[in-house]
Amino acid sequence: MAIEVRPASADTWPDVERLMRTPGDPESCWCQVFRVPREEWEERPVERNRDDMRALVEAGRRPGLVAYADGEPVGWCAVAPLTDYVRLASSPYFAEVRPEGDDPSGRWAVTCFVVLPPARGAGLVERMLDAAVEHARVNGATGVEAMPLDVDNAAHVTADELYGGTLSAFEQAGFERLAQLGPERVLVLRRF
């Protein structure tokens, strides 16, 4: 199986749309939950999430990467400047858990993975994560952070709960633990 990972663009919108229509969180969230203030999220219609993702992709903002296996779209990884994720960038909780002196200026964040069921278990998340780190680096990021699931401490592990990837995948990609985000999630960082 030949794997290729490339930034989302206006040309790949149909592939992004196909991936986001995966049952579960993708088809309702469209990787917008961290881009919207918490107080606005509950009342937000799914159609607006889709329209906002489409606007980002078609405007050339490249809010993520699309993975292809033998030319077919099989995966998505949301990666963008941390400042694009208003819920994370402005969160008093994240400011509080960061180690003293930690300055997230210039960082990007990986917030979400979507892998179609037939492609799961083939190392696609790791390939997309490597591509996301490189994409952020060449676009001027000072580092990349994420909030993966620590499956060893998770009460339930479902496909939807794996949206942020696993702690082990991030550690294998050279990320370090920055802060504990409750018992199941860890804030991790890969510095450049």
CORFEN-V699660 format. One record per backbone hydrogen bond with DSSP energy under -1.0 kcal/mol. NH is the residue of the N-H (numbers start at 0). CO is the residue of the C=O. E is the energy in kcal/mol with one decimal. If there is no record, write none. Layout:
nh:NH co:CO e:E
nh:NH co:CO e:E
//
This chain:
nh:3 co:67 e:-2.3
nh:5 co:65 e:-2.5
nh:7 co:63 e:-2.9
nh:15 co:11 e:-2.2
nh:16 co:12 e:-3.0
nh:17 co:13 e:-1.9
nh:18 co:14 e:-2.2
nh:19 co:15 e:-2.6
nh:20 co:16 e:-1.0
nh:21 co:18 e:-1.4
nh:26 co:21 e:-1.1
nh:27 co:24 e:-1.6
nh:28 co:24 e:-3.1
nh:29 co:25 e:-1.8
nh:31 co:28 e:-1.0
nh:34 co:31 e:-1.7
nh:39 co:36 e:-1.8
nh:43 co:40 e:-1.5
nh:48 co:44 e:-1.5
nh:49 co:45 e:-2.5
nh:50 co:46 e:-2.7
nh:51 co:47 e:-2.7
nh:52 co:48 e:-2.3
nh:53 co:49 e:-2.7
nh:54 co:50 e:-2.4
nh:55 co:51 e:-2.1
nh:56 co:52 e:-2.5
nh:57 co:53 e:-3.1
nh:58 co:54 e:-1.6
nh:59 co:56 e:-1.3
nh:60 co:55 e:-2.3
nh:64 co:76 e:-2.6
nh:65 co:5 e:-3.2
nh:66 co:74 e:-3.0
nh:67 co:3 e:-3.4
nh:68 co:71 e:-2.6
nh:69 co:1 e:-3.2
nh:71 co:68 e:-1.9
nh:73 co:66 e:-3.0
nh:74 co:66 e:-1.5
nh:75 co:113 e:-2.6
nh:76 co:64 e:-2.0
nh:77 co:111 e:-2.5
nh:78 co:62 e:-1.0
nh:79 co:108 e:-1.7
nh:81 co:106 e:-2.6
nh:83 co:80 e:-2.0
nh:84 co:81 e:-1.4
nh:85 co:83 e:-1.2
nh:86 co:33 e:-1.9
nh:87 co:84 e:-1.1
nh:88 co:84 e:-3.0
nh:89 co:85 e:-2.1
nh:94 co:90 e:-1.9
nh:95 co:91 e:-2.0
nh:96 co:92 e:-2.1
nh:97 co:93 e:-1.4
nh:101 co:98 e:-2.3
nh:106 co:103 e:-2.2
nh:107 co:142 e:-2.5
nh:108 co:79 e:-2.9
nh:109 co:144 e:-2.4
nh:110 co:77 e:-1.7
nh:112 co:162 e:-2.2
nh:113 co:75 e:-2.3
nh:115 co:73 e:-2.6
nh:118 co:115 e:-1.9
nh:119 co:116 e:-1.2
nh:121 co:118 e:-1.0
nh:126 co:122 e:-1.7
nh:127 co:123 e:-2.7
nh:128 co:124 e:-2.8
nh:129 co:125 e:-2.2
nh:130 co:126 e:-2.0
nh:131 co:127 e:-2.6
nh:132 co:128 e:-2.5
nh:133 co:129 e:-2.1
nh:134 co:130 e:-2.7
nh:135 co:131 e:-2.5
nh:136 co:132 e:-2.5
nh:137 co:133 e:-2.7
nh:139 co:136 e:-1.6
nh:140 co:135 e:-2.5
nh:141 co:105 e:-2.1
nh:143 co:189 e:-2.3
nh:144 co:107 e:-2.4
nh:145 co:187 e:-1.6
nh:148 co:164 e:-2.8
nh:149 co:183 e:-3.8
nh:150 co:148 e:-1.2
nh:152 co:149 e:-2.0
nh:161 co:157 e:-1.0
nh:162 co:159 e:-1.3
nh:164 co:161 e:-2.4
nh:166 co:148 e:-2.7
nh:169 co:165 e:-1.8
nh:170 co:166 e:-2.7
nh:171 co:167 e:-2.2
nh:172 co:168 e:-1.0
nh:173 co:170 e:-1.6
nh:174 co:169 e:-2.4
nh:175 co:188 e:-3.1
nh:177 co:186 e:-3.4
nh:178 co:186 e:-1.7
nh:180 co:184 e:-2.6
nh:185 co:147 e:-1.7
nh:186 co:178 e:-3.2
nh:187 co:145 e:-2.4
nh:188 co:175 e:-2.4
nh:189 co:143 e:-2.8
nh:191 co:141 e:-2.2
//
